[in-house]
Amino acid sequence: MRDGAQLAARIWLPEEAERTPMPAIMEYIPYRKRDITRGRDATNHAYLAGHGYVCIRVDMRGSGDSDGVLTDEYTQQEQEDGVDAIAWLAEQPWCDGNVGMMGISWGGFNSLQVAAKRPPALKAIISICSSDDL
């Protein structure tokens, strides 16, 4: 992140991604990737990786294995970290520079908020069971 904090992530790479860069899909939520969402992530993200997308599941700042303290929901810091994570993804050798976000509830809402910041590499979002009005 721009302030030096590090966010923890799990990445599913399609086999051919190291030879042929592919678009990435990021899920960015506070629910720990190592326990709470592990089973669901293993199914959903592996499926997408098997169909040509790099998938990344990021623990937000202050949650799971990421640095920092989670002070509230939907903060400016959360949005800035999302923008930074997208920029990092787009620069990886296995990513073709195109990034999407997906999420349900919290992840759906922060997808909308991060998209409103218009990061250049963000090309699409899937926002489910969320709101555009707090």
ZAMAR-887102 format. One record per residue (C-alpha): residue number from 1; residue in three letters; x, y, z. Coordinates in steps of 0.1 Angstrom, whole numbers, plus 5000, padded with zeros to 4 digits. Each point is the difference from the previous one (the first is absolute). Layout:
<sites>
+-------+------+------+------+------+
| rovex | nunu |   xx |   yy |   zz |
+-------+------+------+------+------+
|   NUM |  ALA |    X |    Y |    Z |
...
+-------+------+------+------+------+
</sites>
This chain:
<sites>
+-------+------+------+------+------+
| rovex | nunu |   xx |   yy |   zz |
+-------+------+------+------+------+
|     1 |  MET | 5000 | 5000 | 5000 |
|     2 |  ARG | 5011 | 5036 | 4995 |
|     3 |  ASP | 5008 | 5003 | 5037 |
|     4 |  GLY | 5021 | 4968 | 5001 |
|     5 |  ALA | 4974 | 4978 | 5016 |
|     6 |  GLN | 4997 | 4965 | 4985 |
|     7 |  LEU | 4967 | 4983 | 4993 |
|     8 |  ALA | 4999 | 4962 | 5000 |
|     9 |  ALA | 4985 | 4982 | 4970 |
|    10 |  ARG | 4995 | 4966 | 4985 |
|    11 |  ILE | 5005 | 4997 | 4963 |
|    12 |  TRP | 4986 | 4974 | 4976 |
|    13 |  LEU | 5020 | 5000 | 4967 |
|    14 |  PRO | 4988 | 4982 | 4969 |
|    15 |  GLU | 5028 | 4976 | 4988 |
|    16 |  GLU | 5006 | 5021 | 4969 |
|    17 |  ALA | 5001 | 5034 | 5018 |
|    18 |  GLU | 5038 | 4999 | 5004 |
|    19 |  ARG | 5004 | 4997 | 4962 |
|    20 |  THR | 4970 | 5020 | 4990 |
|    21 |  PRO | 4988 | 5028 | 5023 |
|    22 |  MET | 4963 | 5000 | 5008 |
|    23 |  PRO | 4974 | 5023 | 5015 |
|    24 |  ALA | 4997 | 5000 | 5038 |
|    25 |  ILE | 4970 | 4999 | 5023 |
|    26 |  MET | 5004 | 5013 | 5035 |
|    27 |  GLU | 4977 | 4993 | 5030 |
|    28 |  TYR | 5009 | 5025 | 5028 |
|    29 |  ILE | 4983 | 4993 | 5034 |
|    30 |  PRO | 5007 | 5000 | 5037 |
|    31 |  TYR | 4991 | 4963 | 5006 |
|    32 |  ARG | 5032 | 4980 | 5005 |
|    33 |  LYS | 5011 | 4981 | 4970 |
|    34 |  ARG | 5016 | 4973 | 5021 |
|    35 |  ASP | 4969 | 4989 | 5018 |
|    36 |  ILE | 4966 | 5016 | 4996 |
|    37 |  THR | 4998 | 5001 | 4962 |
|    38 |  ARG | 5026 | 4973 | 4992 |
|    39 |  GLY | 4975 | 4973 | 4987 |
|    40 |  ARG | 4980 | 5024 | 4979 |
|    41 |  ASP | 5031 | 5017 | 4987 |
|    42 |  ALA | 5016 | 4966 | 4990 |
|    43 |  THR | 4969 | 4993 | 4979 |
|    44 |  ASN | 4992 | 5034 | 4984 |
|    45 |  HIS | 5035 | 5013 | 4993 |
|    46 |  ALA | 5013 | 4967 | 4988 |
|    47 |  TYR | 4971 | 4998 | 4976 |
|    48 |  LEU | 5007 | 5034 | 4985 |
|    49 |  ALA | 5038 | 4992 | 4998 |
|    50 |  GLY | 4991 | 4969 | 4981 |
|    51 |  HIS | 4982 | 5022 | 4975 |
|    52 |  GLY | 5028 | 5024 | 4992 |
|    53 |  TYR | 4999 | 5026 | 5028 |
|    54 |  VAL | 5026 | 5006 | 5027 |
|    55 |  CYS | 4981 | 5002 | 5033 |
|    56 |  ILE | 5011 | 5018 | 5031 |
|    57 |  ARG | 4984 | 5000 | 5034 |
|    58 |  VAL | 5013 | 5029 | 5021 |
|    59 |  ASP | 4996 | 5004 | 5038 |
|    60 |  MET | 4993 | 5037 | 5006 |
|    61 |  ARG | 5023 | 5021 | 5022 |
|    62 |  GLY | 4996 | 4989 | 5036 |
|    63 |  SER | 4983 | 4966 | 4992 |
|    64 |  GLY | 5014 | 4966 | 4996 |
|    65 |  ASP | 5037 | 5000 | 4992 |
|    66 |  SER | 5002 | 5036 | 4988 |
|    67 |  ASP | 5017 | 5028 | 5018 |
|    68 |  GLY | 4982 | 5027 | 5019 |
|    69 |  VAL | 4968 | 5005 | 5020 |
|    70 |  LEU | 4965 | 4998 | 4986 |
|    71 |  THR | 4984 | 5031 | 5014 |
|    72 |  ASP | 4966 | 5001 | 4983 |
|    73 |  GLU | 4983 | 4988 | 4969 |
|    74 |  TYR | 5003 | 5018 | 4966 |
|    75 |  THR | 5027 | 5024 | 5010 |
|    76 |  GLN | 5021 | 5022 | 4977 |
|    77 |  GLN | 5030 | 4979 | 5010 |
|    78 |  GLU | 4981 | 4969 | 4988 |
|    79 |  GLN | 4993 | 5016 | 4966 |
|    80 |  GLU | 5035 | 5012 | 4996 |
|    81 |  ASP | 5014 | 4966 | 5008 |
|    82 |  GLY | 4976 | 4985 | 4974 |
|    83 |  VAL | 5013 | 5024 | 4974 |
|    84 |  ASP | 5036 | 4992 | 5009 |
|    85 |  ALA | 4993 | 4962 | 4999 |
|    86 |  ILE | 4985 | 5004 | 4965 |
|    87 |  ALA | 5031 | 5019 | 4988 |
|    88 |  TRP | 5023 | 4973 | 5015 |
|    89 |  LEU | 4980 | 4973 | 4983 |
|    90 |  ALA | 5001 | 5017 | 4966 |
|    91 |  GLU | 5038 | 5002 | 5002 |
|    92 |  GLN | 5006 | 4963 | 5006 |
|    93 |  PRO | 5016 | 4980 | 4972 |
|    94 |  TRP | 4971 | 4975 | 5000 |
|    95 |  CYS | 4973 | 5027 | 4997 |
|    96 |  ASP | 4992 | 5016 | 4966 |
|    97 |  GLY | 4993 | 5033 | 5017 |
|    98 |  ASN | 4962 | 4995 | 5002 |
|    99 |  VAL | 4985 | 4996 | 5035 |
|   100 |  GLY | 4965 | 4994 | 5012 |
|   101 |  MET | 4985 | 4999 | 5035 |
|   102 |  MET | 4973 | 4978 | 5014 |
|   103 |  GLY | 4982 | 4998 | 5033 |
|   104 |  ILE | 4969 | 4992 | 5020 |
|   105 |  SER | 4988 | 5024 | 5026 |
|   106 |  TRP | 5031 | 5018 | 5014 |
|   107 |  GLY | 5021 | 4990 | 4969 |
|   108 |  GLY | 4972 | 5011 | 4977 |
|   109 |  PHE | 4997 | 5034 | 5016 |
|   110 |  ASN | 5038 | 5006 | 5001 |
|   111 |  SER | 5001 | 4990 | 4963 |
|   112 |  LEU | 4976 | 5028 | 4993 |
|   113 |  GLN | 5020 | 5025 | 5022 |
|   114 |  VAL | 5033 | 4990 | 4984 |
|   115 |  ALA | 4985 | 5002 | 4965 |
|   116 |  ALA | 4989 | 5035 | 5008 |
|   117 |  LYS | 5037 | 5009 | 5004 |
|   118 |  ARG | 5005 | 4989 | 4964 |
|   119 |  PRO | 5033 | 4982 | 5003 |
|   120 |  PRO | 5013 | 4996 | 4964 |
|   121 |  ALA | 5004 | 4962 | 5001 |
|   122 |  LEU | 4965 | 4993 | 5014 |
|   123 |  LYS | 4979 | 4989 | 4971 |
|   124 |  ALA | 4970 | 4984 | 5016 |
|   125 |  ILE | 4983 | 4992 | 5033 |
|   126 |  ILE | 4975 | 4974 | 5012 |
|   127 |  SER | 4981 | 5014 | 5030 |
|   128 |  ILE | 4975 | 4977 | 5016 |
|   129 |  CYS | 4977 | 5006 | 5030 |
|   130 |  SER | 5014 | 5034 | 5005 |
|   131 |  SER | 4988 | 5036 | 4999 |
|   132 |  ASP | 5011 | 5032 | 4984 |
|   133 |  ASP | 4986 | 5020 | 5029 |
|   134 |  LEU | 5012 | 4997 | 5036 |
+-------+------+------+------+------+
</sites>
